[in-house]
Structures are given as C-alpha cells and as structure tokens.
Amino acid sequence: MHRRAYCPPWPPRTAGVGLLIVLAGACTDGGDDAPGEAGLHATQSMIYLGIDGTSRPRPIDLSGAIVAAHVPRDGGGWEVYPGVGDGDGNVVVPGVPAGPRWLRIQPESTDHERGLRDEYVWSDADDIDFSLTRIGRPDPSYPSASTPLVLDADGLEPWAAGTDLLGVYSPNLEFVNYFHQDGDGVTGFPAAGATALETTFDWRGLIGPLADASSGDRTVFSQYRRLASNGLEYYAPVASFEARYTQTDGATTRVEGRFTPGPSLSYRLTWKRSAFEALRTAIHPDTQASGGHAFAVYTSSGLTDDDWHWATAPIEVIATGSRALDGTDDVDFGELVVRNPFPRESLFRFHDVFFTVPFDVDGHELRMPTHIGQYERLPDGADGAAPVAPLVSPVRSLQIAGRDAWQPQRDVGLEPELRWEAPATGAVRQYRILVAEPFGRYPTPDPDLGTDWTRAATLLVPGDVTSVTLPHELLVDGRRYVVVVRAIMQPSHVDVRETPYRRALPYAYADAVSALFQP
C-alpha cells in the first residue's frame, strides 16, 4: 500500500496482515479572522507530524465547499445561514446566533472512493477545528522512471517459501507494504531455506515515495512468519533491521544490512467473546451471529495517546489473528511470542467483532455491517492481563419521530427527531450517525457500509446529547433510509465540540442500527 490523500476518521472494518492508513483530528490555531460573537468560524488543516518531532500544518482548500449552519427555530424547523470557505482552510458563517446548531461542510468534489460525503457537526462552539493529523512529512517526491532499490541482506531465519513475508515500513513517508514472492515490481525473492536475500524492488511500480536520509527518513525491513499458539495462527516479525538511505529518481539504490531478532515480546491474548456476543441483539434484534473477530498489535510510530489515532499513520502489523478467533465462547490463547523491532511504549492492541444485520429490500437481502471494538495501549507484562471485554455497548431505545426505530416506519417526516438512551456500558464522548440508503450507487464500496448501501450523510454529535432533529433537506421524500448510531468512548479531555475529529486512547465503539424508514 502507499500514501493516500484522505481517509474518513472512523475505525477500520477488519484487521489483517497489511496496513491501516487513515487520518485523525488535532487542534490548531483558529486564526485571526474569526467572526465576532454572532458568527461561526471553522478551520481545517492537515497537520504532518514528523518522526523527528516536527509539526507542519497544510491548510485544506475549502474555497468550493458547500457551507451552512442549520439553527433550530422555536416551534420547529430550521433557519439556514449560508457560509463560505477559502483556500486557506477557513470557513465563516456570519450572523449565526449563539447556541447548538448543525454545521454542514460538503467538499466541492465528492470523492466516493475515499468516503467523503455530506458531514454535519452538532455543536454550540463558535470556533471549530476540523484539522486532521497524519504522520510523516508533507513533501515527498515520487519516481517518474524506473527506480530500483536493491536489498542485499543476510541474517534471515531460514526462509519459509510461500508463508514468510517481507515487510517494508517507512513511517516518515507513510509507506508500508508486504511481499511474499516475485511479481508486481519485485524480483529475486529468497528460495526456501535461504538465510540471505538480494531482492530488487522497482519503486516506480510500487508507487513508493523516494526516501531522503537528510529529511529523517528511515525504513524498517522485517521478516514475518506465520506462528501458532493454542490453535491461533498469527503473523509476527522474527527478524528485522533499520536502514537510512537516499533514493534518486531513475537511479539504483543499494541497501545492505543484516536481519537480527528483535527483543522478545510476550503478549497473552485472553478474550471474553461471550461479552461481545451478549450485545449482539442490542445492535438490532435481527443481528446475525458474529461474522468475524479481528485482533492485532500495532505500532503508532511513537505518537502519544493524545496524538494517537488509527487514522493517523501507517501502523505495521505485529501480530494478527486467524479463524481460531471466531466463536462466542471465552478463550485464552496463551502467550504470543513476537520478536518486536519497535519500542514497547509505541504498541497498542486492536479488537473488533463484526456483525451483520440483514434487510429484505424489494426481494433483495442487503446486509448492514456493524462492529463492536476498541483500541488500547498494550498492557505491561504478559501475565495477569484481564480478558478483553467491551469497553462500550450500543445505544438503547433508539427512536425516530417518537416511534420504535427497530420497526419499519413510514411518514416520519423530512426532519424527524432521532432519540436514544446512552449505552449501559462506557462513558460516551461522541456519537457518529450514518444516514444510509439501500443499494450502493458507486463502484467503490463505502468504507463503513460496504456495497449494499449508499451514504447520504455523516452526523457527529457530542456524547452528552441523546436527541437530534435531522438537518434541513437531508432526507428526500419517497426514499428509504436507515441510521447507524455509533457510540464512541474516549478520554474525557477530548473536546468533541471544538475538535470533532480528534481521537485519543483508549478508543472504543459500538453500533446500533435502525429498521428502514421513509419520510
């Protein structure tokens, strides 16, 4: 995988032997041009956090965005205040009275591949920072011609052909990839039993950014192996080395090194799967049995808990689960031994249980993907860790227009109230509400909804709010919709009213889904 321009700030759907490249929120200076008390100002930048500790913001062009504040009227309905964005990442909505309201920002060109849609934020703040962070530097260059990188290294564990992987991880360049055989711009893979390699990568074919040692770039090369513990198969590094080098467009770069085993990391995986299964029907009464479990340990490249977000940087897989994870009984897989090349304080763990809710729409069965999961720092020590259990549960008593949202509803109106009770478990800091229509309209699957559904809008609501009226002109008469309400738990110091995209550890989430409804 390679560098991406944008990904939505929500947890990934699965974990596997690969990369999660996503973005996160952070706080920046709101600027000097904010309106007075009767106005609303927002900013958005991409903040690049270098592994050398530097922070370099780059404003996002909002000059063509659709911007509006939807202010509730006494007695119902909305007063819509149009706003304007500029090329320096600023948004101004003049004349907006104080109090809670929706702020809508829709990019000029909706990128369906990356999941950008209408977004509405419910907030009473007059200055809102939508900034996003990502690790790395903002100015990498890419090869325009064939640019070979020759990796000449020994010290491998005897190579297991067909199962061993070669990982290439450059955090300052947001680049990570895994290779297991020749092909797709890679030649000279080691033969079975080999303890050395001389492998050539065509960096142009891999769409890889060019490394520059003077800019602080470094790359970790790792040999990954499929291991097992009490029936659980997982991939983990067995030998690694770090290299610093500079690539030149069109020229060959030779990197020499020696693979060595990293420090031994023992992690005990115990999972209270029955506690996740007990929440299945809290998602929706028709929720099917869990469709999969995902577990992984990642490195966050030295980011702190407050900088952290799964959407911040390339995060290399240290260990990932297998089919043995699936089931509903409690399990103890014992200690997973990993030769970890990264600082232990940079590691965090990810657990996710995947469920589906079936819908019969015009004789077609559509499936809504839902999740309960969490990200946490890796506990100290291998022994004594409490079994993994849900940190947050789904919202309760979901209603639309005063009716049971778990039952199909008609004539709810174009601006119905959505109401729920807070989850029984977890201190919620934010709710994310996806409004979706049946049947996918775009060739690229939605990152949250898959291929069966089309996202109409995303709504972000503070965790102390448990009822909202849907914004003006969001719903269209004659169409059908569902809502997916995600309860999000994270530390209390994260101010989601002023920085709605900011994330911190521990971070947990749980979905609830309505039935179909029509305006």
Residue pairs with C-beta under 8 A, 6 or more apart in sequence:
1 18
1 19
1 21
1 175
1 176
1 177
1 314
2 174
2 175
2 177
2 206
2 207
2 208
2 209
3 21
3 140
3 173
3 174
3 175
3 209
4 21
4 114
4 174
5 114
6 23
6 111
6 114
6 116
6 132
7 21
7 22
7 23
7 114
7 115
7 311
7 447
8 22
8 23
8 114
8 115
8 116
8 311
8 447
8 448
8 458
9 22
9 23
9 24
9 25
9 132
9 309
9 311
9 501
9 503
10 311
10 432
10 447
10 448
10 486
11 310
11 352
11 371
11 373
11 375
11 507
11 509
12 20
12 22
12 310
12 447
13 352
13 354
13 369
13 371
13 447
13 448
14 292
14 294
14 352
14 354
15 294
15 295
15 296
15 317
15 320
15 321
15 350
15 352
16 294
16 296
16 317
16 320
17 165
17 178
17 224
17 235
17 317
17 320
18 178
18 317
19 176
19 177
19 314
19 315
19 316
19 317
20 298
20 310
20 314
20 315
21 174
21 176
21 313
21 314
22 309
22 310
22 311
22 312
23 46
23 132
23 133
23 134
23 309
23 311
23 312
23 501
24 132
24 133
24 134
24 308
24 309
24 310
24 311
24 312
24 501
24 502
24 503
25 129
25 130
25 131
25 132
25 133
25 309
25 499
25 500
25 501
25 502
25 503
26 47
26 129
26 131
26 132
26 133
26 307
26 499
26 501
26 502
27 129
27 131
27 498
27 499
27 502
28 43
28 45
28 47
28 57
28 129
28 131
29 43
30 41
30 43
30 127
30 129
31 41
31 43
31 90
33 41
33 90
33 92
34 41
34 92
34 126
34 127
35 41
35 92
35 93
35 94
35 126
37 98
37 126
38 94
38 95
38 96
38 97
38 98
39 92
39 93
39 94
39 95
39 96
39 126
40 69
40 81
40 83
40 91
40 92
40 93
40 96
40 101
40 103
40 126
40 128
41 90
41 91
41 92
41 93
41 126
41 127
41 128
42 90
42 91
42 103
42 105
42 127
42 128
42 129
42 130
43 59
43 89
43 90
43 91
43 127
43 128
43 129
43 130
43 131
44 59
44 60
44 62
44 89
44 91
44 105
44 129
44 130
44 131
44 132
45 57
45 58
45 59
45 60
45 89
45 131
45 132
46 57
46 58
46 59
46 60
46 131
46 132
46 133
46 134
46 138
47 55
47 56
47 57
47 58
47 131
47 132
47 133
47 134
48 54
48 55
48 56
48 57
48 58
48 133
48 134
48 135
48 136
48 137
48 138
49 55
49 133
49 134
49 135
49 136
49 303
49 307
49 312
49 313
50 56
50 135
50 136
50 137
50 172
50 216
51 135
51 136
51 171
51 172
51 216
51 218
51 301
51 302
52 172
52 216
54 137
56 137
56 138
57 131
58 138
59 87
59 88
59 89
59 90
60 89
60 132
61 87
61 89
62 85
62 86
62 87
62 89
62 90
62 91
62 105
62 107
63 85
63 86
63 87
63 108
64 85
64 107
64 108
64 109
65 85
65 91
65 105
65 106
65 107
65 108
66 104
66 105
66 106
66 108
67 82
67 83
67 84
67 85
67 91
67 93
67 103
67 104
67 105
67 106
68 80
68 81
68 82
68 83
68 93
68 103
68 104
69 80
69 81
69 83
69 93
69 96
69 101
69 102
69 103
69 104
70 78
70 79
70 80
70 81
70 101
70 102
70 103
70 104
70 120
70 471
70 472
71 78
71 79
71 80
71 81
71 96
71 97
71 99
71 101
72 78
72 79
72 100
72 101
72 469
73 79
76 415
77 415
77 472
78 415
78 471
78 472
80 472
81 93
81 94
81 95
81 96
82 93
83 91
83 92
83 93
83 94
84 91
84 92
85 91
85 92
85 105
91 105
93 103
98 124
98 126
99 124
100 122
100 123
100 124
100 465
101 122
101 123
101 124
102 120
102 121
102 122
102 459
102 471
103 120
103 121
103 123
103 128
104 118
104 119
104 120
104 471
105 119
105 130
106 117
106 118
106 119
107 116
110 116
110 117
112 442
112 444
113 442
113 444
114 447
115 446
115 447
115 448
115 455
117 455
117 456
117 457
117 458
118 456
118 457
118 458
118 474
119 457
119 458
119 459
119 460
120 457
120 458
120 459
120 460
120 471
120 474
121 128
121 130
121 459
121 460
121 500
122 459
122 460
122 461
122 462
122 465
122 468
123 462
123 497
123 498
123 500
124 497
125 497
125 498
127 498
128 497
128 498
128 499
128 500
129 498
129 499
130 500
130 501
131 499
131 501
132 311
132 501
133 307
133 309
133 312
134 174
134 311
134 312
134 313
135 171
135 172
135 174
135 301
135 303
135 312
135 313
135 314
136 171
136 172
136 173
136 174
136 313
137 172
137 173
137 215
137 216
140 173
140 209
140 210
140 212
141 209
141 210
141 249
142 204
142 207
142 208
142 209
142 210
143 203
143 204
143 208
143 210
143 247
143 249
143 250
144 204
144 249
144 250
145 204
145 249
145 250
146 202
146 204
146 205
146 250
147 202
147 203
147 204
147 210
147 247
147 248
147 249
147 250
147 251
147 252
147 253
148 200
148 201
148 202
148 203
148 252
148 253
149 200
149 201
149 203
149 247
149 252
149 253
149 255
150 198
150 199
150 200
150 252
150 253
150 254
150 255
151 197
151 198
151 199
151 200
151 201
151 221
151 255
151 257
152 197
152 198
152 254
152 255
152 256
152 257
153 196
153 197
153 221
153 241
153 255
153 256
153 257
153 258
153 259
154 195
154 196
154 197
154 258
154 259
155 195
155 196
155 239
155 241
155 258
155 259
155 260
156 190
156 194
156 195
156 196
156 197
156 223
156 239
156 259
157 195
157 223
157 225
157 238
157 239
157 259
158 193
158 194
158 195
159 190
159 191
159 192
159 193
159 194
159 195
159 197
159 223
160 192
160 225
160 226
161 190
161 191
161 192
162 180
162 181
163 180
163 225
163 226
164 180
164 223
164 224
164 225
164 226
165 178
165 179
165 180
165 223
165 224
165 225
165 235
166 178
166 179
166 180
166 189
166 197
166 199
166 221
166 222
166 223
166 224
167 176
167 177
167 178
167 220
167 221
167 222
167 223
167 224
167 237
167 316
168 175
168 176
168 177
168 178
168 179
168 201
168 219
168 220
168 221
169 175
169 176
169 219
169 220
169 221
169 222
169 314
169 316
170 176
170 209
170 211
170 217
170 218
170 219
170 220
170 314
171 218
171 301
171 313
171 314
172 215
172 216
172 217
172 218
173 208
173 209
173 211
173 217
174 209
174 313
174 314
175 208
175 209
175 314
176 314
176 316
177 206
177 208
178 224
179 186
179 189
179 199
180 189
181 189
182 188
182 189
184 205
184 206
185 201
185 202
185 204
185 205
185 206
186 199
186 200
186 201
186 202
187 199
187 200
188 197
188 198
188 199
188 200
189 197
189 199
190 196
190 197
190 199
201 208
203 210
203 247
210 247
210 248
210 249
211 217
211 219
211 244
211 245
211 246
211 247
211 253
212 246
212 247
213 244
213 245
213 246
214 246
217 244
218 242
218 243
218 244
219 242
219 243
219 244
219 245
219 255
220 240
220 241
220 242
220 316
220 341
220 342
221 240
221 241
221 242
221 243
221 255
221 257
221 259
222 237
222 239
222 240
222 316
222 341
223 237
223 238
223 239
223 240
223 259
224 235
224 236
224 237
224 238
224 317
225 235
225 236
225 237
225 238
226 233
226 234
226 235
227 233
227 234
227 235
227 236
227 336
227 337
228 234
229 269
229 333
229 334
229 335
229 336
229 337
230 332
230 333
230 334
231 324
231 333
232 269
232 321
232 322
232 324
232 325
232 333
232 336
233 321
233 322
233 323
233 324
234 319
234 320
234 321
234 322
234 336
235 317
235 319
235 320
236 318
236 319
236 336
236 337
236 338
236 339
237 262
237 318
237 338
237 339
237 340
237 341
238 261
238 339
239 259
239 260
239 261
239 262
239 339
240 259
240 260
240 262
240 339
240 341
241 257
241 258
241 259
241 260
242 341
243 255
243 257
245 253
245 255
246 253
247 253
261 339
262 339
262 340
262 341
262 342
263 339
263 340
264 337
264 338
264 339
264 340
265 318
265 337
265 338
265 339
265 340
265 344
265 347
266 335
266 336
266 337
266 338
266 382
267 297
267 319
267 335
267 336
267 338
267 349
267 378
267 382
268 332
268 333
268 334
268 335
268 336
268 382
268 383
268 385
269 295
269 332
269 333
269 334
269 336
269 388
270 330
270 331
270 332
270 333
270 385
270 386
270 387
270 388
271 293
271 295
271 325
271 330
271 331
271 332
271 333
271 351
271 387
271 388
272 330
272 387
272 388
272 389
273 290
273 293
273 327
273 328
273 329
273 330
273 331
273 353
274 328
274 329
274 330
275 389
275 390
276 290
276 328
276 353
276 372
276 389
276 390
277 289
277 290
277 328
277 353
279 372
279 390
279 393
279 394
279 510
280 287
280 289
280 290
280 355
281 287
282 393
282 394
282 396
282 512
283 355
283 357
283 370
283 372
283 394
283 510
283 511
283 512
283 513
284 357
284 370
284 406
284 512
284 513
284 514
284 515
285 406
286 357
286 358
287 355
287 356
287 357
287 370
287 513
288 355
288 356
288 357
288 358
289 328
289 355
290 326
290 328
290 353
290 354
290 355
291 354
291 355
291 356
292 325
292 326
292 353
292 354
293 321
293 325
293 326
293 327
293 351
293 352
293 353
293 354
294 320
294 321
294 325
294 350
294 351
294 352
294 353
294 354
294 373
295 319
295 320
295 321
295 325
295 349
295 350
295 351
295 352
296 317
296 318
296 319
296 320
296 321
296 349
296 350
297 317
297 318
297 319
297 338
297 347
297 348
297 349
297 350
297 378
298 315
298 316
298 317
298 318
298 347
298 348
298 349
298 350
299 315
299 316
299 318
299 342
299 343
299 346
299 347
300 308
300 312
300 313
300 315
300 346
300 347
300 348
301 313
301 314
301 315
301 346
302 343
302 346
303 312
303 313
303 346
305 377
305 491
305 504
305 505
306 491
306 493
306 504
308 348
308 375
308 503
308 504
308 505
308 507
309 502
309 503
309 504
309 507
310 350
310 375
310 503
310 507
311 503
316 342
318 338
318 340
318 342
318 347
319 336
319 338
324 333
325 331
330 387
332 387
335 382
340 347
344 378
347 377
347 378
348 375
348 376
348 377
348 378
348 505
349 375
349 376
349 377
349 378
350 373
350 374
350 375
351 373
351 374
351 388
352 371
352 372
352 373
352 374
353 371
353 372
353 373
354 369
354 370
354 371
355 369
355 370
355 371
355 372
355 511
356 367
356 368
356 369
356 370
357 367
357 368
357 370
357 513
358 365
358 366
358 367
358 368
359 365
359 366
359 367
359 368
359 438
359 482
359 515
359 516
360 366
361 438
361 439
361 480
361 516
362 438
364 439
366 438
366 439
366 452
366 453
367 450
367 452
368 436
368 449
368 452
368 453
368 482
368 484
368 513
369 448
369 449
369 450
370 484
370 511
370 512
370 513
371 509
371 510
371 511
372 390
372 392
372 393
372 394
372 509
372 510
372 511
373 508
373 509
374 388
374 390
374 391
374 392
374 489
374 506
374 507
374 508
374 509
375 505
375 506
375 507
375 508
376 391
376 505
376 506
377 505
377 506
379 385
390 425
390 426
390 508
390 510
391 425
391 426
391 489
391 506
391 508
392 423
392 425
392 426
392 428
392 487
392 488
392 489
392 508
392 509
392 510
393 423
393 424
393 425
393 426
393 487
393 510
394 423
394 485
394 487
394 510
394 511
394 512
395 420
395 421
395 422
395 423
395 431
395 466
395 485
395 487
395 512
396 420
396 421
396 422
396 423
396 424
397 419
397 420
397 421
398 404
398 405
398 406
398 418
398 419
398 420
398 483
398 485
398 512
398 514
399 405
399 417
399 418
399 419
399 420
400 409
400 412
400 416
400 417
400 418
400 419
400 483
400 514
400 517
401 409
401 412
401 413
401 416
401 417
402 417
402 419
403 409
403 412
405 418
405 483
405 514
405 515
405 517
406 514
406 515
407 515
408 515
408 516
408 517
409 515
409 516
409 517
409 518
410 517
410 518
411 518
411 519
412 517
412 518
412 519
413 519
414 470
414 473
414 475
414 476
414 477
414 519
415 469
415 470
415 471
415 472
415 474
415 475
416 469
416 470
416 475
416 517
416 519
417 467
417 468
417 469
417 470
418 433
418 467
418 468
418 469
418 470
418 483
418 485
419 466
419 467
420 466
420 467
420 485
420 512
421 466
422 428
422 463
422 466
422 487
423 487
423 510
426 487
426 489
426 508
426 510
427 463
427 489
427 492
428 463
428 487
428 488
428 489
429 462
429 463
429 488
429 489
429 490
429 491
429 492
429 494
429 496
430 460
430 461
430 462
430 463
430 488
430 490
430 496
430 500
431 460
431 461
431 462
431 463
431 465
431 485
431 486
431 487
431 488
432 458
432 459
432 460
432 461
432 485
432 486
432 488
433 458
433 459
433 460
433 461
433 468
433 483
433 484
433 485
433 486
434 448
434 449
434 455
434 457
434 458
434 459
434 483
434 484
434 486
435 455
435 456
435 457
435 458
435 459
435 470
435 474
435 475
435 481
435 482
435 483
436 449
436 453
436 454
436 455
436 456
436 481
436 482
436 483
436 484
437 453
437 454
437 456
437 479
437 480
437 481
438 452
438 453
438 454
438 480
438 482
438 516
439 452
439 453
439 454
440 446
440 449
440 450
440 451
440 452
440 453
440 454
441 454
442 454
445 451
446 453
446 454
446 455
448 455
448 484
449 455
449 484
453 482
456 474
456 475
456 481
457 471
457 474
459 468
459 470
459 471
460 496
460 500
461 468
462 496
462 497
463 487
463 488
463 496
475 481
475 519
476 519
477 519
478 518
478 519
479 518
479 519
480 516
480 517
480 518
481 516
481 517
481 518
482 513
482 514
482 515
482 516
482 517
483 513
483 514
484 511
484 512
484 513
484 514
485 511
485 512
485 513
485 514
486 509
486 510
486 511
486 512
487 509
487 510
487 511
487 512
488 507
488 508
488 509
489 506
489 507
489 508
489 509
490 503
490 504
490 505
490 506
490 507
490 508
491 504
491 505
491 506
493 504
494 502
494 503
494 504
495 502
496 502
